[in-house]
């Protein structure tokens, strides 16, 4: 899986959490196949402010496995990643940490 793909997954996770019920995951809607709960499950593993983040949880990995990773490419250059404290290196490594076999190019 490419670095941009991994980064986008984490970006969507953290952005969805930071926005709460904002436009990204409003009223229980999904963004690229991930819901608010999926984003929340991945947040601890990608937050830049945590010097020792935990590995992604099983629920995070399940959410990523069901995500439309190609859709997440839309957000690859979004400034939200920085705005919401997403660590880019952590983000791009989540799918690998989850042992996901999915791959795609942005």
C-alpha positions in Angstrom: 0.0 0.0 0.0 1.4 3.4 -0.9 2.3 6.0 1.6 -0.4 8.4 0.4 -3.0 5.8 0.8 -2.0 5.1 4.4 -1.8 8.8 5.1 -5.2 9.4 3.8 -6.8 6.8 6.0 -5.3 8.3 9.1 -6.2 11.8 7.9 -9.8 10.8 7.6 -9.8 9.1 10.9 -8.4 12.1 12.8 -10.3 14.7 10.8 -13.5 12.8 11.4 -12.8 12.7 15.1 -11.8 16.4 15.3 -14.9 17.4 13.4 -17.2 15.3 15.6 -20.6 15.5 14.0 -19.4 18.0 11.4 -19.6 17.7 7.7 -17.3 14.7 7.4 -19.3 12.2 9.5 -22.6 14.0 10.1 -25.6 12.2 11.4 -24.1 8.7 11.3 -23.1 9.0 7.7 -20.0 7.2 6.4 -17.0 8.9 4.7 -15.2 6.6 2.3 -16.8 3.6 4.0 -15.7 4.6 7.6 -18.1 5.9 10.2 -17.4 8.1 13.2 -16.7 5.1 15.4 -14.1 3.8 13.0 -12.3 7.2 13.0 -12.4 7.3 16.8 -10.9 3.8 17.0 -7.8 4.9 15.0 -7.3 8.3 16.6 -4.9 7.2 19.4 -2.5 5.7 16.9 -2.1 8.8 14.8 -2.2 11.7 17.1 0.9 13.8 16.8 0.9 14.9 20.4 1.4 11.4 21.7 5.1 10.5 21.9 4.4 6.8 22.3 1.1 6.0 20.4 -0.4 2.6 20.8 -0.7 0.2 17.9 -4.0 0.4 16.0 -6.8 -1.5 17.8 -8.7 -4.3 16.3 -11.7 -2.0 15.8 -9.4 0.5 14.0 -8.1 -2.2 11.7 -11.6 -3.5 11.0 -12.7 0.0 10.0 -9.7 0.4 7.7 -10.2 -2.9 6.2 -13.8 -1.9 5.2 -12.8 1.6 4.0 -12.8 2.6 0.4 -9.1 3.5 0.3 -9.3 4.9 -3.2 -11.9 7.4 -2.0 -9.6 8.5 0.8 -7.1 9.6 -1.8 -9.3 12.7 -2.3 -8.1 14.0 1.0 -4.3 13.3 0.5 -3.4 17.0 0.2 -5.9 18.3 2.8 -4.6 20.8 5.3 -6.8 19.1 7.8 -4.0 16.6 8.6 -1.9 19.4 10.1 -4.9 21.3 11.5 -6.0 18.2 13.5 -2.6 17.1 14.7 -2.2 14.0 12.5 1.3 12.6 12.4 1.8 11.8 8.7 4.3 9.0 9.3 2.0 7.3 11.8 -0.9 7.7 9.4 0.9 6.1 6.5 1.9 3.1 8.6 -1.6 2.2 9.9 -2.6 -0.2 7.2 0.8 -2.0 7.5 0.4 -2.2 11.2 -3.0 -3.7 10.6 -1.6 -6.3 8.2 -4.1 -5.1 5.5 -3.6 -6.7 2.1 -5.4 -3.9 0.3 -3.4 -1.7 -2.0 -4.1 1.3 -4.3 -2.5 4.2 -5.8 -3.4 7.9 -5.3 
